[in-house]
Amino acid sequence: MKSKYSSAIRFFLILSFICAVSIGTAAARPFGHLVVLRSPNFGWNVGFNLQIDGRPVATLVQGRYYHAWLPAGEHVLTIRKIPRTGVSGPTSTTVNVQPGATYVYTAMWDSDYVFLRPSSVCLTPGELWQLGWPGRPWCVGTTSENFTRQ
């Protein structure tokens, strides 16, 4: 009877120690949030591959988006259009992730050229119209009254 009780206590203590170590390790490496969206006019038959620091992480097609927590520091986001047609190659963007920050990028394409645009960049009313606005705002944390360039 005593051995079952002491075994359960040992198991609980070991499990508690493992949890405490993993929580301390996670707190030592803070993360930032990355979100990659597709623009509404990206095309129903066009997608793109997303790589972070040279590792493939997602293939985004119509109606999909990507989000992940990245460790703080500098990361390279690379996208390549699929299907691969013409002379389009991959494009890269560097992001310096700060702990607790959210980074929102929108994948766009123009003439067989695919690129990531930070969504905090405000667009002109003409660019918004081409993207299918009115719809969701393209500037993070702004309203439709703030879409004109100063």
C-alpha positions, 0 to 999 in steps of 0.5 A, spaced: 500 500 500 505 504 501 509 503 495 503 505 490 502 511 494 509 513 494 510 511 487 504 516 485 507 522 489 514 521 485 510 521 479 507 527 480 513 530 483 517 528 476 511 531 472 511 537 476 518 538 475 518 537 467 512 542 467 516 547 471 522 547 466 518 547 460 514 553 462 521 557 464 524 555 457 518 558 454 519 564 458 526 565 456 525 565 449 519 570 447 515 570 441 512 574 436 506 573 432 506 572 424 500 572 420 500 572 412 494 573 408 492 573 401 489 579 397 482 578 394 484 579 387 490 574 388 487 569 383 483 563 384 488 559 380 494 561 383 497 560 390 504 561 393 509 557 397 511 560 404 518 559 407 521 562 413 528 562 414 529 557 408 524 552 411 518 551 407 512 552 412 505 553 408 502 553 401 497 558 401 491 557 396 484 561 395 481 562 402 487 560 406 492 564 410 498 562 415 499 564 422 505 562 427 509 564 433 516 566 431 522 566 436 524 573 437 530 575 432 531 576 424 527 572 420 527 571 412 520 570 409 520 568 402 514 566 397 514 563 390 508 563 386 505 556 384 504 554 378 511 557 376 510 560 370 514 565 366 520 568 369 517 569 376 522 567 381 522 567 389 521 574 393 524 575 400 522 580 406 526 580 412 522 581 419 525 583 425 520 580 430 520 583 437 517 579 443 509 580 443 508 584 437 504 582 431 506 582 424 501 582 418 503 581 411 499 580 405 501 576 399 500 580 392 502 579 385 503 583 379 505 581 372 507 574 374 511 577 380 509 575 387 511 579 393 509 580 401 507 587 403 506 589 410 499 590 412 500 596 416 502 600 409 496 604 407 493 604 400 491 609 396 483 609 394 485 607 387 489 601 390 483 599 395 478 599 389 483 594 385 483 590 391 476 589 391 474 594 397 469 595 400 471 589 404 476 588 410 480 594 411 487 593 409 491 598 414 491 595 421 488 599 426 485 604 422 479 606 419 476 607 412 477 615 413 485 614 414 486 611 407 488 617 403 495 619 403 498 625 407 
